[in-house]
Amino acid sequence: MSDQQEPKQVNFTIIPDEQGGQPRIYANFCSIAHTPFDFTLTFCEVMPLSEQEVRAAETNHIVKAPVKARVVVPVQFIPNLVAALQEHMRVFSESYSNVGWSKGPVH
């Protein structure tokens, strides 16, 4: 008989622990980058531009937005994230179809 035992499989559900007290962060822009190992999602808040900022953007074609959060996830995480977002978008679209939300991209 072998001294090694087969690993025990345990099924469980992960739920967010709200005790951490993390504040809610609002972002209306997300920049995505990747390496062979992970994806980086950088969330920013883009506010309406002043006339001076619009003139500067016309000149250098850059608008800076403050980073609110940067999340790095392994590549293996992305397919489940995409599937979850698609499912939530499907339910959202069905629930609020009479509100007139655009189904096109926001970027």
Phi and psi restraints in degrees (range 20) as a CNS / XPLOR table:
assign (resid 1 and name C) (resid 2 and name N)
       (resid 2 and name CA) (resid 2 and name C) 1.0 -79.2 20.0 2
assign (resid 2 and name N) (resid 2 and name CA)
       (resid 2 and name C) (resid 3 and name N) 1.0 146.7 20.0 2
assign (resid 2 and name C) (resid 3 and name N)
       (resid 3 and name CA) (resid 3 and name C) 1.0 -77.3 20.0 2
assign (resid 3 and name N) (resid 3 and name CA)
       (resid 3 and name C) (resid 4 and name N) 1.0 -16.9 20.0 2
assign (resid 3 and name C) (resid 4 and name N)
       (resid 4 and name CA) (resid 4 and name C) 1.0 -88.8 20.0 2
assign (resid 4 and name N) (resid 4 and name CA)
       (resid 4 and name C) (resid 5 and name N) 1.0 134.2 20.0 2
assign (resid 4 and name C) (resid 5 and name N)
       (resid 5 and name CA) (resid 5 and name C) 1.0 -101.2 20.0 2
assign (resid 5 and name N) (resid 5 and name CA)
       (resid 5 and name C) (resid 6 and name N) 1.0 149.6 20.0 2
assign (resid 5 and name C) (resid 6 and name N)
       (resid 6 and name CA) (resid 6 and name C) 1.0 -66.5 20.0 2
assign (resid 6 and name N) (resid 6 and name CA)
       (resid 6 and name C) (resid 7 and name N) 1.0 143.0 20.0 2
assign (resid 6 and name C) (resid 7 and name N)
       (resid 7 and name CA) (resid 7 and name C) 1.0 -61.1 20.0 2
assign (resid 7 and name N) (resid 7 and name CA)
       (resid 7 and name C) (resid 8 and name N) 1.0 141.1 20.0 2
assign (resid 7 and name C) (resid 8 and name N)
       (resid 8 and name CA) (resid 8 and name C) 1.0 -81.0 20.0 2
assign (resid 8 and name N) (resid 8 and name CA)
       (resid 8 and name C) (resid 9 and name N) 1.0 131.7 20.0 2
assign (resid 8 and name C) (resid 9 and name N)
       (resid 9 and name CA) (resid 9 and name C) 1.0 -94.4 20.0 2
assign (resid 9 and name N) (resid 9 and name CA)
       (resid 9 and name C) (resid 10 and name N) 1.0 129.4 20.0 2
assign (resid 9 and name C) (resid 10 and name N)
       (resid 10 and name CA) (resid 10 and name C) 1.0 -123.9 20.0 2
assign (resid 10 and name N) (resid 10 and name CA)
       (resid 10 and name C) (resid 11 and name N) 1.0 125.9 20.0 2
assign (resid 10 and name C) (resid 11 and name N)
       (resid 11 and name CA) (resid 11 and name C) 1.0 -95.1 20.0 2
assign (resid 11 and name N) (resid 11 and name CA)
       (resid 11 and name C) (resid 12 and name N) 1.0 136.8 20.0 2
assign (resid 11 and name C) (resid 12 and name N)
       (resid 12 and name CA) (resid 12 and name C) 1.0 -152.7 20.0 2
assign (resid 12 and name N) (resid 12 and name CA)
       (resid 12 and name C) (resid 13 and name N) 1.0 165.7 20.0 2
assign (resid 12 and name C) (resid 13 and name N)
       (resid 13 and name CA) (resid 13 and name C) 1.0 -115.8 20.0 2
assign (resid 13 and name N) (resid 13 and name CA)
       (resid 13 and name C) (resid 14 and name N) 1.0 132.9 20.0 2
assign (resid 13 and name C) (resid 14 and name N)
       (resid 14 and name CA) (resid 14 and name C) 1.0 -96.4 20.0 2
assign (resid 14 and name N) (resid 14 and name CA)
       (resid 14 and name C) (resid 15 and name N) 1.0 129.8 20.0 2
assign (resid 14 and name C) (resid 15 and name N)
       (resid 15 and name CA) (resid 15 and name C) 1.0 -126.3 20.0 2
assign (resid 15 and name N) (resid 15 and name CA)
       (resid 15 and name C) (resid 16 and name N) 1.0 145.2 20.0 2
assign (resid 15 and name C) (resid 16 and name N)
       (resid 16 and name CA) (resid 16 and name C) 1.0 -63.6 20.0 2
assign (resid 16 and name N) (resid 16 and name CA)
       (resid 16 and name C) (resid 17 and name N) 1.0 137.9 20.0 2
assign (resid 16 and name C) (resid 17 and name N)
       (resid 17 and name CA) (resid 17 and name C) 1.0 -97.6 20.0 2
assign (resid 17 and name N) (resid 17 and name CA)
       (resid 17 and name C) (resid 18 and name N) 1.0 106.4 20.0 2
assign (resid 17 and name C) (resid 18 and name N)
       (resid 18 and name CA) (resid 18 and name C) 1.0 -74.2 20.0 2
assign (resid 18 and name N) (resid 18 and name CA)
       (resid 18 and name C) (resid 19 and name N) 1.0 -4.8 20.0 2
assign (resid 18 and name C) (resid 19 and name N)
       (resid 19 and name CA) (resid 19 and name C) 1.0 -68.6 20.0 2
assign (resid 19 and name N) (resid 19 and name CA)
       (resid 19 and name C) (resid 20 and name N) 1.0 -19.4 20.0 2
assign (resid 19 and name C) (resid 20 and name N)
       (resid 20 and name CA) (resid 20 and name C) 1.0 -63.0 20.0 2
assign (resid 20 and name N) (resid 20 and name CA)
       (resid 20 and name C) (resid 21 and name N) 1.0 -22.0 20.0 2
assign (resid 20 and name C) (resid 21 and name N)
       (resid 21 and name CA) (resid 21 and name C) 1.0 70.9 20.0 2
assign (resid 21 and name N) (resid 21 and name CA)
       (resid 21 and name C) (resid 22 and name N) 1.0 23.9 20.0 2
assign (resid 21 and name C) (resid 22 and name N)
       (resid 22 and name CA) (resid 22 and name C) 1.0 -68.2 20.0 2
assign (resid 22 and name N) (resid 22 and name CA)
       (resid 22 and name C) (resid 23 and name N) 1.0 132.2 20.0 2
assign (resid 22 and name C) (resid 23 and name N)
       (resid 23 and name CA) (resid 23 and name C) 1.0 -72.3 20.0 2
assign (resid 23 and name N) (resid 23 and name CA)
       (resid 23 and name C) (resid 24 and name N) 1.0 153.8 20.0 2
assign (resid 23 and name C) (resid 24 and name N)
       (resid 24 and name CA) (resid 24 and name C) 1.0 -74.0 20.0 2
assign (resid 24 and name N) (resid 24 and name CA)
       (resid 24 and name C) (resid 25 and name N) 1.0 137.9 20.0 2
assign (resid 24 and name C) (resid 25 and name N)
       (resid 25 and name CA) (resid 25 and name C) 1.0 -119.1 20.0 2
assign (resid 25 and name N) (resid 25 and name CA)
       (resid 25 and name C) (resid 26 and name N) 1.0 129.5 20.0 2
assign (resid 25 and name C) (resid 26 and name N)
       (resid 26 and name CA) (resid 26 and name C) 1.0 -96.6 20.0 2
assign (resid 26 and name N) (resid 26 and name CA)
       (resid 26 and name C) (resid 27 and name N) 1.0 134.0 20.0 2
assign (resid 26 and name C) (resid 27 and name N)
       (resid 27 and name CA) (resid 27 and name C) 1.0 -143.1 20.0 2
assign (resid 27 and name N) (resid 27 and name CA)
       (resid 27 and name C) (resid 28 and name N) 1.0 140.5 20.0 2
assign (resid 27 and name C) (resid 28 and name N)
       (resid 28 and name CA) (resid 28 and name C) 1.0 -122.8 20.0 2
assign (resid 28 and name N) (resid 28 and name CA)
       (resid 28 and name C) (resid 29 and name N) 1.0 18.4 20.0 2
assign (resid 28 and name C) (resid 29 and name N)
       (resid 29 and name CA) (resid 29 and name C) 1.0 -150.3 20.0 2
assign (resid 29 and name N) (resid 29 and name CA)
       (resid 29 and name C) (resid 30 and name N) 1.0 139.6 20.0 2
assign (resid 29 and name C) (resid 30 and name N)
       (resid 30 and name CA) (resid 30 and name C) 1.0 -135.2 20.0 2
assign (resid 30 and name N) (resid 30 and name CA)
       (resid 30 and name C) (resid 31 and name N) 1.0 124.5 20.0 2
assign (resid 30 and name C) (resid 31 and name N)
       (resid 31 and name CA) (resid 31 and name C) 1.0 -101.3 20.0 2
assign (resid 31 and name N) (resid 31 and name CA)
       (resid 31 and name C) (resid 32 and name N) 1.0 137.6 20.0 2
assign (resid 31 and name C) (resid 32 and name N)
       (resid 32 and name CA) (resid 32 and name C) 1.0 -122.9 20.0 2
assign (resid 32 and name N) (resid 32 and name CA)
       (resid 32 and name C) (resid 33 and name N) 1.0 133.5 20.0 2
assign (resid 32 and name C) (resid 33 and name N)
       (resid 33 and name CA) (resid 33 and name C) 1.0 -134.6 20.0 2
assign (resid 33 and name N) (resid 33 and name CA)
       (resid 33 and name C) (resid 34 and name N) 1.0 161.6 20.0 2
assign (resid 33 and name C) (resid 34 and name N)
       (resid 34 and name CA) (resid 34 and name C) 1.0 -147.1 20.0 2
assign (resid 34 and name N) (resid 34 and name CA)
       (resid 34 and name C) (resid 35 and name N) 1.0 157.9 20.0 2
assign (resid 34 and name C) (resid 35 and name N)
       (resid 35 and name CA) (resid 35 and name C) 1.0 -121.5 20.0 2
assign (resid 35 and name N) (resid 35 and name CA)
       (resid 35 and name C) (resid 36 and name N) 1.0 179.6 20.0 2
assign (resid 35 and name C) (resid 36 and name N)
       (resid 36 and name CA) (resid 36 and name C) 1.0 -64.2 20.0 2
assign (resid 36 and name N) (resid 36 and name CA)
       (resid 36 and name C) (resid 37 and name N) 1.0 -12.0 20.0 2
assign (resid 36 and name C) (resid 37 and name N)
       (resid 37 and name CA) (resid 37 and name C) 1.0 -113.1 20.0 2
assign (resid 37 and name N) (resid 37 and name CA)
       (resid 37 and name C) (resid 38 and name N) 1.0 -26.7 20.0 2
assign (resid 37 and name C) (resid 38 and name N)
       (resid 38 and name CA) (resid 38 and name C) 1.0 -154.2 20.0 2
assign (resid 38 and name N) (resid 38 and name CA)
       (resid 38 and name C) (resid 39 and name N) 1.0 167.8 20.0 2
assign (resid 38 and name C) (resid 39 and name N)
       (resid 39 and name CA) (resid 39 and name C) 1.0 -114.5 20.0 2
assign (resid 39 and name N) (resid 39 and name CA)
       (resid 39 and name C) (resid 40 and name N) 1.0 140.5 20.0 2
assign (resid 39 and name C) (resid 40 and name N)
       (resid 40 and name CA) (resid 40 and name C) 1.0 -115.2 20.0 2
assign (resid 40 and name N) (resid 40 and name CA)
       (resid 40 and name C) (resid 41 and name N) 1.0 122.3 20.0 2
assign (resid 40 and name C) (resid 41 and name N)
       (resid 41 and name CA) (resid 41 and name C) 1.0 -107.6 20.0 2
assign (resid 41 and name N) (resid 41 and name CA)
       (resid 41 and name C) (resid 42 and name N) 1.0 116.6 20.0 2
assign (resid 41 and name C) (resid 42 and name N)
       (resid 42 and name CA) (resid 42 and name C) 1.0 -108.1 20.0 2
assign (resid 42 and name N) (resid 42 and name CA)
       (resid 42 and name C) (resid 43 and name N) 1.0 115.4 20.0 2
assign (resid 42 and name C) (resid 43 and name N)
       (resid 43 and name CA) (resid 43 and name C) 1.0 -98.4 20.0 2
assign (resid 43 and name N) (resid 43 and name CA)
       (resid 43 and name C) (resid 44 and name N) 1.0 130.9 20.0 2
assign (resid 43 and name C) (resid 44 and name N)
       (resid 44 and name CA) (resid 44 and name C) 1.0 -129.1 20.0 2
assign (resid 44 and name N) (resid 44 and name CA)
       (resid 44 and name C) (resid 45 and name N) 1.0 163.1 20.0 2
assign (resid 44 and name C) (resid 45 and name N)
       (resid 45 and name CA) (resid 45 and name C) 1.0 -114.3 20.0 2
assign (resid 45 and name N) (resid 45 and name CA)
       (resid 45 and name C) (resid 46 and name N) 1.0 117.1 20.0 2
assign (resid 45 and name C) (resid 46 and name N)
       (resid 46 and name CA) (resid 46 and name C) 1.0 -102.8 20.0 2
assign (resid 46 and name N) (resid 46 and name CA)
       (resid 46 and name C) (resid 47 and name N) 1.0 118.9 20.0 2
assign (resid 46 and name C) (resid 47 and name N)
       (resid 47 and name CA) (resid 47 and name C) 1.0 -99.0 20.0 2
assign (resid 47 and name N) (resid 47 and name CA)
       (resid 47 and name C) (resid 48 and name N) 1.0 160.7 20.0 2
assign (resid 47 and name C) (resid 48 and name N)
       (resid 48 and name CA) (resid 48 and name C) 1.0 -57.0 20.0 2
assign (resid 48 and name N) (resid 48 and name CA)
       (resid 48 and name C) (resid 49 and name N) 1.0 142.5 20.0 2
assign (resid 48 and name C) (resid 49 and name N)
       (resid 49 and name CA) (resid 49 and name C) 1.0 -87.3 20.0 2
assign (resid 49 and name N) (resid 49 and name CA)
       (resid 49 and name C) (resid 50 and name N) 1.0 145.0 20.0 2
assign (resid 49 and name C) (resid 50 and name N)
       (resid 50 and name CA) (resid 50 and name C) 1.0 -75.9 20.0 2
assign (resid 50 and name N) (resid 50 and name CA)
       (resid 50 and name C) (resid 51 and name N) 1.0 168.4 20.0 2
assign (resid 50 and name C) (resid 51 and name N)
       (resid 51 and name CA) (resid 51 and name C) 1.0 -60.3 20.0 2
assign (resid 51 and name N) (resid 51 and name CA)
       (resid 51 and name C) (resid 52 and name N) 1.0 -39.1 20.0 2
assign (resid 51 and name C) (resid 52 and name N)
       (resid 52 and name CA) (resid 52 and name C) 1.0 -64.4 20.0 2
assign (resid 52 and name N) (resid 52 and name CA)
       (resid 52 and name C) (resid 53 and name N) 1.0 -41.5 20.0 2
assign (resid 52 and name C) (resid 53 and name N)
       (resid 53 and name CA) (resid 53 and name C) 1.0 -67.1 20.0 2
assign (resid 53 and name N) (resid 53 and name CA)
       (resid 53 and name C) (resid 54 and name N) 1.0 -36.4 20.0 2
assign (resid 53 and name C) (resid 54 and name N)
       (resid 54 and name CA) (resid 54 and name C) 1.0 -63.9 20.0 2
assign (resid 54 and name N) (resid 54 and name CA)
       (resid 54 and name C) (resid 55 and name N) 1.0 -44.8 20.0 2
assign (resid 54 and name C) (resid 55 and name N)
       (resid 55 and name CA) (resid 55 and name C) 1.0 -61.4 20.0 2
assign (resid 55 and name N) (resid 55 and name CA)
       (resid 55 and name C) (resid 56 and name N) 1.0 -42.2 20.0 2
assign (resid 55 and name C) (resid 56 and name N)
       (resid 56 and name CA) (resid 56 and name C) 1.0 -64.7 20.0 2
assign (resid 56 and name N) (resid 56 and name CA)
       (resid 56 and name C) (resid 57 and name N) 1.0 -40.3 20.0 2
assign (resid 56 and name C) (resid 57 and name N)
       (resid 57 and name CA) (resid 57 and name C) 1.0 -66.9 20.0 2
assign (resid 57 and name N) (resid 57 and name CA)
       (resid 57 and name C) (resid 58 and name N) 1.0 -34.3 20.0 2
assign (resid 57 and name C) (resid 58 and name N)
       (resid 58 and name CA) (resid 58 and name C) 1.0 -65.5 20.0 2
assign (resid 58 and name N) (resid 58 and name CA)
       (resid 58 and name C) (resid 59 and name N) 1.0 -31.1 20.0 2
assign (resid 58 and name C) (resid 59 and name N)
       (resid 59 and name CA) (resid 59 and name C) 1.0 -79.8 20.0 2
assign (resid 59 and name N) (resid 59 and name CA)
       (resid 59 and name C) (resid 60 and name N) 1.0 -52.3 20.0 2
assign (resid 59 and name C) (resid 60 and name N)
       (resid 60 and name CA) (resid 60 and name C) 1.0 -106.7 20.0 2
assign (resid 60 and name N) (resid 60 and name CA)
       (resid 60 and name C) (resid 61 and name N) 1.0 -1.2 20.0 2
assign (resid 60 and name C) (resid 61 and name N)
       (resid 61 and name CA) (resid 61 and name C) 1.0 57.1 20.0 2
assign (resid 61 and name N) (resid 61 and name CA)
       (resid 61 and name C) (resid 62 and name N) 1.0 33.6 20.0 2
assign (resid 61 and name C) (resid 62 and name N)
       (resid 62 and name CA) (resid 62 and name C) 1.0 -131.5 20.0 2
assign (resid 62 and name N) (resid 62 and name CA)
       (resid 62 and name C) (resid 63 and name N) 1.0 134.7 20.0 2
assign (resid 62 and name C) (resid 63 and name N)
       (resid 63 and name CA) (resid 63 and name C) 1.0 -126.6 20.0 2
assign (resid 63 and name N) (resid 63 and name CA)
       (resid 63 and name C) (resid 64 and name N) 1.0 120.9 20.0 2
assign (resid 63 and name C) (resid 64 and name N)
       (resid 64 and name CA) (resid 64 and name C) 1.0 -88.5 20.0 2
assign (resid 64 and name N) (resid 64 and name CA)
       (resid 64 and name C) (resid 65 and name N) 1.0 138.6 20.0 2
assign (resid 64 and name C) (resid 65 and name N)
       (resid 65 and name CA) (resid 65 and name C) 1.0 -130.1 20.0 2
assign (resid 65 and name N) (resid 65 and name CA)
       (resid 65 and name C) (resid 66 and name N) 1.0 136.2 20.0 2
assign (resid 65 and name C) (resid 66 and name N)
       (resid 66 and name CA) (resid 66 and name C) 1.0 -66.3 20.0 2
assign (resid 66 and name N) (resid 66 and name CA)
       (resid 66 and name C) (resid 67 and name N) 1.0 134.4 20.0 2
assign (resid 66 and name C) (resid 67 and name N)
       (resid 67 and name CA) (resid 67 and name C) 1.0 -74.1 20.0 2
assign (resid 67 and name N) (resid 67 and name CA)
       (resid 67 and name C) (resid 68 and name N) 1.0 127.6 20.0 2
assign (resid 67 and name C) (resid 68 and name N)
       (resid 68 and name CA) (resid 68 and name C) 1.0 -97.5 20.0 2
assign (resid 68 and name N) (resid 68 and name CA)
       (resid 68 and name C) (resid 69 and name N) 1.0 -33.3 20.0 2
assign (resid 68 and name C) (resid 69 and name N)
       (resid 69 and name CA) (resid 69 and name C) 1.0 -161.7 20.0 2
assign (resid 69 and name N) (resid 69 and name CA)
       (resid 69 and name C) (resid 70 and name N) 1.0 147.5 20.0 2
assign (resid 69 and name C) (resid 70 and name N)
       (resid 70 and name CA) (resid 70 and name C) 1.0 -128.1 20.0 2
assign (resid 70 and name N) (resid 70 and name CA)
       (resid 70 and name C) (resid 71 and name N) 1.0 122.0 20.0 2
assign (resid 70 and name C) (resid 71 and name N)
       (resid 71 and name CA) (resid 71 and name C) 1.0 -119.0 20.0 2
assign (resid 71 and name N) (resid 71 and name CA)
       (resid 71 and name C) (resid 72 and name N) 1.0 126.2 20.0 2
assign (resid 71 and name C) (resid 72 and name N)
       (resid 72 and name CA) (resid 72 and name C) 1.0 -111.5 20.0 2
assign (resid 72 and name N) (resid 72 and name CA)
       (resid 72 and name C) (resid 73 and name N) 1.0 126.0 20.0 2
assign (resid 72 and name C) (resid 73 and name N)
       (resid 73 and name CA) (resid 73 and name C) 1.0 -129.3 20.0 2
assign (resid 73 and name N) (resid 73 and name CA)
       (resid 73 and name C) (resid 74 and name N) 1.0 149.5 20.0 2
assign (resid 73 and name C) (resid 74 and name N)
       (resid 74 and name CA) (resid 74 and name C) 1.0 -67.3 20.0 2
assign (resid 74 and name N) (resid 74 and name CA)
       (resid 74 and name C) (resid 75 and name N) 1.0 153.2 20.0 2
assign (resid 74 and name C) (resid 75 and name N)
       (resid 75 and name CA) (resid 75 and name C) 1.0 -54.0 20.0 2
assign (resid 75 and name N) (resid 75 and name CA)
       (resid 75 and name C) (resid 76 and name N) 1.0 -39.0 20.0 2
assign (resid 75 and name C) (resid 76 and name N)
       (resid 76 and name CA) (resid 76 and name C) 1.0 -62.8 20.0 2
assign (resid 76 and name N) (resid 76 and name CA)
       (resid 76 and name C) (resid 77 and name N) 1.0 -19.8 20.0 2
assign (resid 76 and name C) (resid 77 and name N)
       (resid 77 and name CA) (resid 77 and name C) 1.0 -77.3 20.0 2
assign (resid 77 and name N) (resid 77 and name CA)
       (resid 77 and name C) (resid 78 and name N) 1.0 -28.0 20.0 2
assign (resid 77 and name C) (resid 78 and name N)
       (resid 78 and name CA) (resid 78 and name C) 1.0 -63.4 20.0 2
assign (resid 78 and name N) (resid 78 and name CA)
       (resid 78 and name C) (resid 79 and name N) 1.0 -45.4 20.0 2
assign (resid 78 and name C) (resid 79 and name N)
       (resid 79 and name CA) (resid 79 and name C) 1.0 -58.4 20.0 2
assign (resid 79 and name N) (resid 79 and name CA)
       (resid 79 and name C) (resid 80 and name N) 1.0 -39.5 20.0 2
assign (resid 79 and name C) (resid 80 and name N)
       (resid 80 and name CA) (resid 80 and name C) 1.0 -68.6 20.0 2
assign (resid 80 and name N) (resid 80 and name CA)
       (resid 80 and name C) (resid 81 and name N) 1.0 -36.7 20.0 2
assign (resid 80 and name C) (resid 81 and name N)
       (resid 81 and name CA) (resid 81 and name C) 1.0 -63.6 20.0 2
assign (resid 81 and name N) (resid 81 and name CA)
       (resid 81 and name C) (resid 82 and name N) 1.0 -46.4 20.0 2
assign (resid 81 and name C) (resid 82 and name N)
       (resid 82 and name CA) (resid 82 and name C) 1.0 -61.0 20.0 2
assign (resid 82 and name N) (resid 82 and name CA)
       (resid 82 and name C) (resid 83 and name N) 1.0 -45.5 20.0 2
assign (resid 82 and name C) (resid 83 and name N)
       (resid 83 and name CA) (resid 83 and name C) 1.0 -62.3 20.0 2
assign (resid 83 and name N) (resid 83 and name CA)
       (resid 83 and name C) (resid 84 and name N) 1.0 -42.2 20.0 2
assign (resid 83 and name C) (resid 84 and name N)
       (resid 84 and name CA) (resid 84 and name C) 1.0 -65.5 20.0 2
assign (resid 84 and name N) (resid 84 and name CA)
       (resid 84 and name C) (resid 85 and name N) 1.0 -41.8 20.0 2
assign (resid 84 and name C) (resid 85 and name N)
       (resid 85 and name CA) (resid 85 and name C) 1.0 -64.1 20.0 2
assign (resid 85 and name N) (resid 85 and name CA)
       (resid 85 and name C) (resid 86 and name N) 1.0 -41.0 20.0 2
assign (resid 85 and name C) (resid 86 and name N)
       (resid 86 and name CA) (resid 86 and name C) 1.0 -63.5 20.0 2
assign (resid 86 and name N) (resid 86 and name CA)
       (resid 86 and name C) (resid 87 and name N) 1.0 -42.4 20.0 2
assign (resid 86 and name C) (resid 87 and name N)
       (resid 87 and name CA) (resid 87 and name C) 1.0 -65.4 20.0 2
assign (resid 87 and name N) (resid 87 and name CA)
       (resid 87 and name C) (resid 88 and name N) 1.0 -43.9 20.0 2
assign (resid 87 and name C) (resid 88 and name N)
       (resid 88 and name CA) (resid 88 and name C) 1.0 -65.9 20.0 2
assign (resid 88 and name N) (resid 88 and name CA)
       (resid 88 and name C) (resid 89 and name N) 1.0 -36.6 20.0 2
assign (resid 88 and name C) (resid 89 and name N)
       (resid 89 and name CA) (resid 89 and name C) 1.0 -66.3 20.0 2
assign (resid 89 and name N) (resid 89 and name CA)
       (resid 89 and name C) (resid 90 and name N) 1.0 -38.4 20.0 2
assign (resid 89 and name C) (resid 90 and name N)
       (resid 90 and name CA) (resid 90 and name C) 1.0 -61.5 20.0 2
assign (resid 90 and name N) (resid 90 and name CA)
       (resid 90 and name C) (resid 91 and name N) 1.0 -48.2 20.0 2
assign (resid 90 and name C) (resid 91 and name N)
       (resid 91 and name CA) (resid 91 and name C) 1.0 -64.9 20.0 2
assign (resid 91 and name N) (resid 91 and name CA)
       (resid 91 and name C) (resid 92 and name N) 1.0 -42.0 20.0 2
assign (resid 91 and name C) (resid 92 and name N)
       (resid 92 and name CA) (resid 92 and name C) 1.0 -59.3 20.0 2
assign (resid 92 and name N) (resid 92 and name CA)
       (resid 92 and name C) (resid 93 and name N) 1.0 -47.9 20.0 2
assign (resid 92 and name C) (resid 93 and name N)
       (resid 93 and name CA) (resid 93 and name C) 1.0 -61.2 20.0 2
assign (resid 93 and name N) (resid 93 and name CA)
       (resid 93 and name C) (resid 94 and name N) 1.0 -41.3 20.0 2
assign (resid 93 and name C) (resid 94 and name N)
       (resid 94 and name CA) (resid 94 and name C) 1.0 -67.3 20.0 2
assign (resid 94 and name N) (resid 94 and name CA)
       (resid 94 and name C) (resid 95 and name N) 1.0 -37.2 20.0 2
assign (resid 94 and name C) (resid 95 and name N)
       (resid 95 and name CA) (resid 95 and name C) 1.0 -73.9 20.0 2
assign (resid 95 and name N) (resid 95 and name CA)
       (resid 95 and name C) (resid 96 and name N) 1.0 -33.7 20.0 2
assign (resid 95 and name C) (resid 96 and name N)
       (resid 96 and name CA) (resid 96 and name C) 1.0 -118.7 20.0 2
assign (resid 96 and name N) (resid 96 and name CA)
       (resid 96 and name C) (resid 97 and name N) 1.0 27.5 20.0 2
assign (resid 96 and name C) (resid 97 and name N)
       (resid 97 and name CA) (resid 97 and name C) 1.0 -61.8 20.0 2
assign (resid 97 and name N) (resid 97 and name CA)
       (resid 97 and name C) (resid 98 and name N) 1.0 -27.7 20.0 2
assign (resid 97 and name C) (resid 98 and name N)
       (resid 98 and name CA) (resid 98 and name C) 1.0 -83.5 20.0 2
assign (resid 98 and name N) (resid 98 and name CA)
       (resid 98 and name C) (resid 99 and name N) 1.0 -4.6 20.0 2
assign (resid 98 and name C) (resid 99 and name N)
       (resid 99 and name CA) (resid 99 and name C) 1.0 -82.6 20.0 2
assign (resid 99 and name N) (resid 99 and name CA)
       (resid 99 and name C) (resid 100 and name N) 1.0 -22.6 20.0 2
assign (resid 99 and name C) (resid 100 and name N)
       (resid 100 and name CA) (resid 100 and name C) 1.0 91.5 20.0 2
assign (resid 100 and name N) (resid 100 and name CA)
       (resid 100 and name C) (resid 101 and name N) 1.0 26.6 20.0 2
assign (resid 100 and name C) (resid 101 and name N)
       (resid 101 and name CA) (resid 101 and name C) 1.0 -66.6 20.0 2
assign (resid 101 and name N) (resid 101 and name CA)
       (resid 101 and name C) (resid 102 and name N) 1.0 139.5 20.0 2
assign (resid 101 and name C) (resid 102 and name N)
       (resid 102 and name CA) (resid 102 and name C) 1.0 -73.7 20.0 2
assign (resid 102 and name N) (resid 102 and name CA)
       (resid 102 and name C) (resid 103 and name N) 1.0 138.6 20.0 2
assign (resid 102 and name C) (resid 103 and name N)
       (resid 103 and name CA) (resid 103 and name C) 1.0 -91.5 20.0 2
assign (resid 103 and name N) (resid 103 and name CA)
       (resid 103 and name C) (resid 104 and name N) 1.0 -2.7 20.0 2
assign (resid 103 and name C) (resid 104 and name N)
       (resid 104 and name CA) (resid 104 and name C) 1.0 -82.9 20.0 2
assign (resid 104 and name N) (resid 104 and name CA)
       (resid 104 and name C) (resid 105 and name N) 1.0 175.1 20.0 2
assign (resid 104 and name C) (resid 105 and name N)
       (resid 105 and name CA) (resid 105 and name C) 1.0 -67.5 20.0 2
assign (resid 105 and name N) (resid 105 and name CA)
       (resid 105 and name C) (resid 106 and name N) 1.0 153.2 20.0 2
assign (resid 105 and name C) (resid 106 and name N)
       (resid 106 and name CA) (resid 106 and name C) 1.0 -93.6 20.0 2
assign (resid 106 and name N) (resid 106 and name CA)
       (resid 106 and name C) (resid 107 and name N) 1.0 -17.8 20.0 2
